[in-house]
């Protein structure tokens, strides 16, 4: 349903302090992923409900 892009470059543990840009990118990436998953989990019941109502109304 959603395409998840993995970053090409994963920094080593010692590089977090040196490479601020990469760390920032990683934080943004994780937040984006969490938001997508949260939205997906949040919206699934509504879709189920919609199809359920359609199913009932057709009978």
PDB file of N, CA, C and O in Angstrom:
ATOM      1  N   UNK A   1       0.829  -1.195   0.000  1.00  0.00           N
ATOM      2  CA  UNK A   1       0.000   0.000   0.000  1.00  0.00           C
ATOM      3  C   UNK A   1       0.873   1.260   0.000  1.00  0.00           C
ATOM      4  O   UNK A   1       0.668   2.169  -0.804  1.00  0.00           O
ATOM      5  N   UNK A   2       1.852   1.299   0.916  1.00  0.00           N
ATOM      6  CA  UNK A   2       2.790   2.423   0.974  1.00  0.00           C
ATOM      7  C   UNK A   2       4.176   1.941   0.585  1.00  0.00           C
ATOM      8  O   UNK A   2       4.613   0.868   1.003  1.00  0.00           O
ATOM      9  N   UNK A   3       4.871   2.749  -0.227  1.00  0.00           N
ATOM     10  CA  UNK A   3       6.245   2.407  -0.586  1.00  0.00           C
ATOM     11  C   UNK A   3       7.171   2.994   0.467  1.00  0.00           C
ATOM     12  O   UNK A   3       7.126   4.194   0.738  1.00  0.00           O
ATOM     13  N   UNK A   4       8.001   2.164   1.054  1.00  0.00           N
ATOM     14  CA  UNK A   4       8.925   2.618   2.091  1.00  0.00           C
ATOM     15  C   UNK A   4      10.330   2.689   1.504  1.00  0.00           C
ATOM     16  O   UNK A   4      10.881   1.684   1.055  1.00  0.00           O
ATOM     17  N   UNK A   5      10.900   3.893   1.514  1.00  0.00           N
ATOM     18  CA  UNK A   5      12.249   4.072   0.970  1.00  0.00           C
ATOM     19  C   UNK A   5      13.259   3.971   2.100  1.00  0.00           C
ATOM     20  O   UNK A   5      13.129   4.630   3.132  1.00  0.00           O
ATOM     21  N   UNK A   6      14.264   3.137   1.889  1.00  0.00           N
ATOM     22  CA  UNK A   6      15.333   3.026   2.875  1.00  0.00           C
ATOM     23  C   UNK A   6      16.468   3.956   2.474  1.00  0.00           C
ATOM     24  O   UNK A   6      16.807   4.043   1.294  1.00  0.00           O
ATOM     25  N   UNK A   7      17.059   4.655   3.443  1.00  0.00           N
ATOM     26  CA  UNK A   7      18.200   5.516   3.106  1.00  0.00           C
ATOM     27  C   UNK A   7      19.397   4.681   2.657  1.00  0.00           C
ATOM     28  O   UNK A   7      19.654   3.606   3.198  1.00  0.00           O
ATOM     29  N   UNK A   8      20.124   5.190   1.663  1.00  0.00           N
ATOM     30  CA  UNK A   8      21.264   4.453   1.100  1.00  0.00           C
ATOM     31  C   UNK A   8      22.407   4.340   2.102  1.00  0.00           C
ATOM     32  O   UNK A   8      23.107   3.328   2.154  1.00  0.00           O
ATOM     33  N   UNK A   9      22.585   5.384   2.891  1.00  0.00           N
ATOM     34  CA  UNK A   9      23.740   5.431   3.783  1.00  0.00           C
ATOM     35  C   UNK A   9      23.290   5.390   5.234  1.00  0.00           C
ATOM     36  O   UNK A   9      22.616   6.301   5.713  1.00  0.00           O
ATOM     37  N   UNK A  10      23.669   4.324   5.927  1.00  0.00           N
ATOM     38  CA  UNK A  10      23.348   4.207   7.340  1.00  0.00           C
ATOM     39  C   UNK A  10      24.605   4.507   8.151  1.00  0.00           C
ATOM     40  O   UNK A  10      25.591   3.780   8.028  1.00  0.00           O
ATOM     41  N   UNK A  11      24.602   5.550   8.971  1.00  0.00           N
ATOM     42  CA  UNK A  11      25.813   5.941   9.700  1.00  0.00           C
ATOM     43  C   UNK A  11      26.172   4.973  10.822  1.00  0.00           C
ATOM     44  O   UNK A  11      25.302   4.345  11.425  1.00  0.00           O
ATOM     45  N   UNK A  12      27.470   4.867  11.088  1.00  0.00           N
ATOM     46  CA  UNK A  12      27.948   4.049  12.201  1.00  0.00           C
ATOM     47  C   UNK A  12      27.719   4.806  13.509  1.00  0.00           C
ATOM     48  O   UNK A  12      27.422   6.001  13.505  1.00  0.00           O
ATOM     49  N   UNK A  13      27.861   4.090  14.630  1.00  0.00           N
ATOM     50  CA  UNK A  13      27.563   4.705  15.927  1.00  0.00           C
ATOM     51  C   UNK A  13      28.463   5.895  16.246  1.00  0.00           C
ATOM     52  O   UNK A  13      28.004   6.875  16.834  1.00  0.00           O
ATOM     53  N   UNK A  14      29.730   5.823  15.870  1.00  0.00           N
ATOM     54  CA  UNK A  14      30.675   6.891  16.171  1.00  0.00           C
ATOM     55  C   UNK A  14      30.468   8.148  15.338  1.00  0.00           C
ATOM     56  O   UNK A  14      30.991   9.213  15.668  1.00  0.00           O
ATOM     57  N   UNK A  15      29.701   8.021  14.251  1.00  0.00           N
ATOM     58  CA  UNK A  15      29.557   9.139  13.319  1.00  0.00           C
ATOM     59  C   UNK A  15      28.403  10.080  13.651  1.00  0.00           C
ATOM     60  O   UNK A  15      28.256  11.124  13.017  1.00  0.00           O
ATOM     61  N   UNK A  16      27.583   9.721  14.638  1.00  0.00           N
ATOM     62  CA  UNK A  16      26.401  10.548  14.943  1.00  0.00           C
ATOM     63  C   UNK A  16      26.772  11.989  15.265  1.00  0.00           C
ATOM     64  O   UNK A  16      26.158  12.918  14.740  1.00  0.00           O
ATOM     65  N   UNK A  17      27.781  12.186  16.132  1.00  0.00           N
ATOM     66  CA  UNK A  17      28.177  13.533  16.527  1.00  0.00           C
ATOM     67  C   UNK A  17      28.784  14.311  15.375  1.00  0.00           C
ATOM     68  O   UNK A  17      28.497  15.495  15.198  1.00  0.00           O
ATOM     69  N   UNK A  18      29.637  13.638  14.578  1.00  0.00           N
ATOM     70  CA  UNK A  18      30.338  14.300  13.481  1.00  0.00           C
ATOM     71  C   UNK A  18      29.378  14.707  12.366  1.00  0.00           C
ATOM     72  O   UNK A  18      29.415  15.833  11.871  1.00  0.00           O
ATOM     73  N   UNK A  19      28.534  13.777  11.990  1.00  0.00           N
ATOM     74  CA  UNK A  19      27.678  14.029  10.837  1.00  0.00           C
ATOM     75  C   UNK A  19      26.271  14.416  11.290  1.00  0.00           C
ATOM     76  O   UNK A  19      25.392  13.563  11.416  1.00  0.00           O
ATOM     77  N   UNK A  20      26.072  15.692  11.528  1.00  0.00           N
ATOM     78  CA  UNK A  20      24.778  16.179  12.019  1.00  0.00           C
ATOM     79  C   UNK A  20      23.698  16.038  10.954  1.00  0.00           C
ATOM     80  O   UNK A  20      22.546  15.734  11.264  1.00  0.00           O
ATOM     81  N   UNK A  21      24.075  16.261   9.692  1.00  0.00           N
ATOM     82  CA  UNK A  21      23.115  16.220   8.589  1.00  0.00           C
ATOM     83  C   UNK A  21      22.495  14.830   8.466  1.00  0.00           C
ATOM     84  O   UNK A  21      21.284  14.695   8.292  1.00  0.00           O
ATOM     85  N   UNK A  22      23.330  13.809   8.556  1.00  0.00           N
ATOM     86  CA  UNK A  22      22.849  12.436   8.450  1.00  0.00           C
ATOM     87  C   UNK A  22      21.925  12.097   9.610  1.00  0.00           C
ATOM     88  O   UNK A  22      20.894  11.449   9.428  1.00  0.00           O
ATOM     89  N   UNK A  23      22.306  12.542  10.804  1.00  0.00           N
ATOM     90  CA  UNK A  23      21.495  12.278  11.990  1.00  0.00           C
ATOM     91  C   UNK A  23      20.130  12.938  11.847  1.00  0.00           C
ATOM     92  O   UNK A  23      19.100  12.340  12.159  1.00  0.00           O
ATOM     93  N   UNK A  24      20.138  14.180  11.370  1.00  0.00           N
ATOM     94  CA  UNK A  24      18.896  14.918  11.163  1.00  0.00           C
ATOM     95  C   UNK A  24      18.017  14.207  10.139  1.00  0.00           C
ATOM     96  O   UNK A  24      16.807  14.078  10.326  1.00  0.00           O
ATOM     97  N   UNK A  25      18.642  13.746   9.050  1.00  0.00           N
ATOM     98  CA  UNK A  25      17.916  13.022   8.008  1.00  0.00           C
ATOM     99  C   UNK A  25      17.286  11.757   8.578  1.00  0.00           C
ATOM    100  O   UNK A  25      16.139  11.427   8.278  1.00  0.00           O
ATOM    101  N   UNK A  26      18.053  11.060   9.403  1.00  0.00           N
ATOM    102  CA  UNK A  26      17.565   9.809   9.978  1.00  0.00           C
ATOM    103  C   UNK A  26      16.376  10.053  10.896  1.00  0.00           C
ATOM    104  O   UNK A  26      15.415   9.283  10.901  1.00  0.00           O
ATOM    105  N   UNK A  27      16.449  11.138  11.678  1.00  0.00           N
ATOM    106  CA  UNK A  27      15.348  11.491  12.579  1.00  0.00           C
ATOM    107  C   UNK A  27      14.096  11.822  11.777  1.00  0.00           C
ATOM    108  O   UNK A  27      12.997  11.380  12.112  1.00  0.00           O
ATOM    109  N   UNK A  28      14.272  12.609  10.710  1.00  0.00           N
ATOM    110  CA  UNK A  28      13.145  12.976   9.855  1.00  0.00           C
ATOM    111  C   UNK A  28      12.543  11.735   9.208  1.00  0.00           C
ATOM    112  O   UNK A  28      11.323  11.590   9.126  1.00  0.00           O
ATOM    113  N   UNK A  29      13.421  10.838   8.747  1.00  0.00           N
ATOM    114  CA  UNK A  29      12.983   9.604   8.098  1.00  0.00           C
ATOM    115  C   UNK A  29      12.161   8.742   9.055  1.00  0.00           C
ATOM    116  O   UNK A  29      11.111   8.222   8.679  1.00  0.00           O
ATOM    117  N   UNK A  30      12.638   8.593  10.287  1.00  0.00           N
ATOM    118  CA  UNK A  30      11.933   7.783  11.288  1.00  0.00           C
ATOM    119  C   UNK A  30      10.584   8.394  11.628  1.00  0.00           C
ATOM    120  O   UNK A  30       9.588   7.685  11.768  1.00  0.00           O
ATOM    121  N   UNK A  31      10.557   9.721  11.761  1.00  0.00           N
ATOM    122  CA  UNK A  31       9.307  10.412  12.084  1.00  0.00           C
ATOM    123  C   UNK A  31       8.295  10.222  10.960  1.00  0.00           C
ATOM    124  O   UNK A  31       7.112   9.983  11.206  1.00  0.00           O
ATOM    125  N   UNK A  32       8.777  10.331   9.716  1.00  0.00           N
ATOM    126  CA  UNK A  32       7.919  10.162   8.545  1.00  0.00           C
ATOM    127  C   UNK A  32       7.327   8.755   8.512  1.00  0.00           C
ATOM    128  O   UNK A  32       6.139   8.571   8.250  1.00  0.00           O
ATOM    129  N   UNK A  33       8.176   7.771   8.782  1.00  0.00           N
ATOM    130  CA  UNK A  33       7.752   6.376   8.788  1.00  0.00           C
ATOM    131  C   UNK A  33       6.712   6.125   9.873  1.00  0.00           C
ATOM    132  O   UNK A  33       5.700   5.466   9.636  1.00  0.00           O
ATOM    133  N   UNK A  34       6.969   6.656  11.058  1.00  0.00           N
ATOM    134  CA  UNK A  34       6.047   6.483  12.187  1.00  0.00           C
ATOM    135  C   UNK A  34       4.698   7.125  11.886  1.00  0.00           C
ATOM    136  O   UNK A  34       3.647   6.573  12.213  1.00  0.00           O
ATOM    137  N   UNK A  35       4.742   8.295  11.260  1.00  0.00           N
ATOM    138  CA  UNK A  35       3.514   9.007  10.901  1.00  0.00           C
ATOM    139  C   UNK A  35       2.698   8.201   9.896  1.00  0.00           C
ATOM    140  O   UNK A  35       1.480   8.081  10.027  1.00  0.00           O
ATOM    141  N   UNK A  36       3.381   7.649   8.892  1.00  0.00           N
ATOM    142  CA  UNK A  36       2.698   6.835   7.880  1.00  0.00           C
ATOM    143  C   UNK A  36       2.040   5.619   8.503  1.00  0.00           C
ATOM    144  O   UNK A  36       0.876   5.324   8.232  1.00  0.00           O
ATOM    145  N   UNK A  37       2.790   4.913   9.339  1.00  0.00           N
ATOM    146  CA  UNK A  37       2.262   3.714   9.988  1.00  0.00           C
ATOM    147  C   UNK A  37       1.098   4.058  10.904  1.00  0.00           C
ATOM    148  O   UNK A  37       0.104   3.334  10.965  1.00  0.00           O
ATOM    149  N   UNK A  38       1.233   5.173  11.615  1.00  0.00           N
ATOM    150  CA  UNK A  38       0.174   5.617  12.511  1.00  0.00           C
ATOM    151  C   UNK A  38      -1.102   5.929  11.754  1.00  0.00           C
ATOM    152  O   UNK A  38      -2.199   5.554  12.170  1.00  0.00           O
ATOM    153  N   UNK A  39      -0.942   6.624  10.634  1.00  0.00           N
ATOM    154  CA  UNK A  39      -2.098   6.965   9.806  1.00  0.00           C
ATOM    155  C   UNK A  39      -2.762   5.711   9.266  1.00  0.00           C
ATOM    156  O   UNK A  39      -3.988   5.602   9.246  1.00  0.00           O
ATOM    157  N   UNK A  40      -1.938   4.764   8.827  1.00  0.00           N
ATOM    158  CA  UNK A  40      -2.451   3.515   8.273  1.00  0.00           C
ATOM    159  C   UNK A  40      -3.269   2.758   9.310  1.00  0.00           C
ATOM    160  O   UNK A  40      -4.368   2.286   9.019  1.00  0.00           O
ATOM    161  N   UNK A  41      -2.730   2.644  10.520  1.00  0.00           N
ATOM    162  CA  UNK A  41      -3.418   1.937  11.600  1.00  0.00           C
ATOM    163  C   UNK A  41      -4.678   2.693  12.014  1.00  0.00           C
ATOM    164  O   UNK A  41      -5.700   2.086  12.334  1.00  0.00           O
ATOM    165  N   UNK A  42      -4.596   4.022  12.005  1.00  0.00           N
ATOM    166  CA  UNK A  42      -5.720   4.855  12.421  1.00  0.00           C
ATOM    167  C   UNK A  42      -6.869   4.792  11.411  1.00  0.00           C
ATOM    168  O   UNK A  42      -8.037   4.779  11.799  1.00  0.00           O
ATOM    169  N   UNK A  43      -6.537   4.752  10.111  1.00  0.00           N
ATOM    170  CA  UNK A  43      -7.575   4.824   9.080  1.00  0.00           C
ATOM    171  C   UNK A  43      -8.175   3.479   8.697  1.00  0.00           C
ATOM    172  O   UNK A  43      -9.259   3.433   8.116  1.00  0.00           O
ATOM    173  N   UNK A  44      -7.489   2.380   9.013  1.00  0.00           N
ATOM    174  CA  UNK A  44      -7.982   1.063   8.616  1.00  0.00           C
ATOM    175  C   UNK A  44      -9.395   0.770   9.125  1.00  0.00           C
ATOM    176  O   UNK A  44     -10.215   0.296   8.338  1.00  0.00           O
ATOM    177  N   UNK A  45      -9.731   1.026  10.403  1.00  0.00           N
ATOM    178  CA  UNK A  45     -11.096   0.743  10.863  1.00  0.00           C
ATOM    179  C   UNK A  45     -12.166   1.500  10.094  1.00  0.00           C
ATOM    180  O   UNK A  45     -13.264   0.983   9.888  1.00  0.00           O
ATOM    181  N   UNK A  46     -11.856   2.731   9.664  1.00  0.00           N
ATOM    182  CA  UNK A  46     -12.834   3.509   8.915  1.00  0.00           C
ATOM    183  C   UNK A  46     -13.126   2.870   7.564  1.00  0.00           C
ATOM    184  O   UNK A  46     -14.276   2.819   7.130  1.00  0.00           O
ATOM    185  N   UNK A  47     -12.077   2.382   6.901  1.00  0.00           N
ATOM    186  CA  UNK A  47     -12.275   1.696   5.627  1.00  0.00           C
ATOM    187  C   UNK A  47     -13.102   0.433   5.822  1.00  0.00           C
ATOM    188  O   UNK A  47     -14.001   0.147   5.030  1.00  0.00           O
ATOM    189  N   UNK A  48     -12.803  -0.317   6.868  1.00  0.00           N
ATOM    190  CA  UNK A  48     -13.527  -1.545   7.168  1.00  0.00           C
ATOM    191  C   UNK A  48     -14.999  -1.229   7.398  1.00  0.00           C
ATOM    192  O   UNK A  48     -15.881  -1.930   6.900  1.00  0.00           O
ATOM    193  N   UNK A  49     -15.253  -0.173   8.153  1.00  0.00           N
ATOM    194  CA  UNK A  49     -16.613   0.247   8.464  1.00  0.00           C
ATOM    195  C   UNK A  49     -17.361   0.626   7.190  1.00  0.00           C
ATOM    196  O   UNK A  49     -18.527   0.271   7.018  1.00  0.00           O
ATOM    197  N   UNK A  50     -16.686   1.346   6.301  1.00  0.00           N
ATOM    198  CA  UNK A  50     -17.293   1.780   5.050  1.00  0.00           C
ATOM    199  C   UNK A  50     -17.735   0.571   4.220  1.00  0.00           C
ATOM    200  O   UNK A  50     -18.869   0.511   3.745  1.00  0.00           O
ATOM    201  N   UNK A  51     -16.818  -0.392   4.054  1.00  0.00           N
ATOM    202  CA  UNK A  51     -17.151  -1.570   3.260  1.00  0.00           C
ATOM    203  C   UNK A  51     -18.224  -2.413   3.932  1.00  0.00           C
ATOM    204  O   UNK A  51     -19.050  -3.031   3.260  1.00  0.00           O
ATOM    205  N   UNK A  52     -18.209  -2.436   5.246  1.00  0.00           N
ATOM    206  CA  UNK A  52     -19.208  -3.173   6.010  1.00  0.00           C
ATOM    207  C   UNK A  52     -20.594  -2.572   5.774  1.00  0.00           C
ATOM    208  O   UNK A  52     -21.565  -3.303   5.578  1.00  0.00           O
ATOM    209  N   UNK A  53     -20.685  -1.246   5.793  1.00  0.00           N
ATOM    210  CA  UNK A  53     -21.956  -0.557   5.550  1.00  0.00           C
ATOM    211  C   UNK A  53     -22.446  -0.788   4.126  1.00  0.00           C
ATOM    212  O   UNK A  53     -23.642  -0.976   3.901  1.00  0.00           O
ATOM    213  N   UNK A  54     -21.528  -0.773   3.169  1.00  0.00           N
ATOM    214  CA  UNK A  54     -21.881  -1.037   1.768  1.00  0.00           C
ATOM    215  C   UNK A  54     -22.438  -2.449   1.644  1.00  0.00           C
ATOM    216  O   UNK A  54     -23.423  -2.684   0.943  1.00  0.00           O
ATOM    217  N   UNK A  55     -21.794  -3.382   2.332  1.00  0.00           N
ATOM    218  CA  UNK A  55     -22.214  -4.780   2.304  1.00  0.00           C
ATOM    219  C   UNK A  55     -23.628  -4.940   2.855  1.00  0.00           C
ATOM    220  O   UNK A  55     -24.441  -5.670   2.289  1.00  0.00           O
ATOM    221  N   UNK A  56     -23.917  -4.258   3.957  1.00  0.00           N
ATOM    222  CA  UNK A  56     -25.237  -4.339   4.581  1.00  0.00           C
ATOM    223  C   UNK A  56     -26.300  -3.712   3.683  1.00  0.00           C
ATOM    224  O   UNK A  56     -27.388  -4.268   3.526  1.00  0.00           O
ATOM    225  N   UNK A  57     -25.991  -2.560   3.094  1.00  0.00           N
ATOM    226  CA  UNK A  57     -26.981  -1.845   2.285  1.00  0.00           C
ATOM    227  C   UNK A  57     -27.329  -2.595   1.003  1.00  0.00           C
ATOM    228  O   UNK A  57     -28.402  -2.385   0.436  1.00  0.00           O
ATOM    229  N   UNK A  58     -26.434  -3.469   0.539  1.00  0.00           N
ATOM    230  CA  UNK A  58     -26.699  -4.214  -0.696  1.00  0.00           C
ATOM    231  C   UNK A  58     -27.681  -5.359  -0.480  1.00  0.00           C
ATOM    232  O   UNK A  58     -28.314  -5.823  -1.428  1.00  0.00           O
ATOM    233  N   UNK A  59     -27.811  -5.816   0.763  1.00  0.00           N
ATOM    234  CA  UNK A  59     -28.708  -6.937   1.026  1.00  0.00           C
ATOM    235  C   UNK A  59     -30.160  -6.517   0.973  1.00  0.00           C
ATOM    236  O   UNK A  59     -31.049  -7.344   1.172  1.00  0.00           O
TER     237      UNK A  59
END
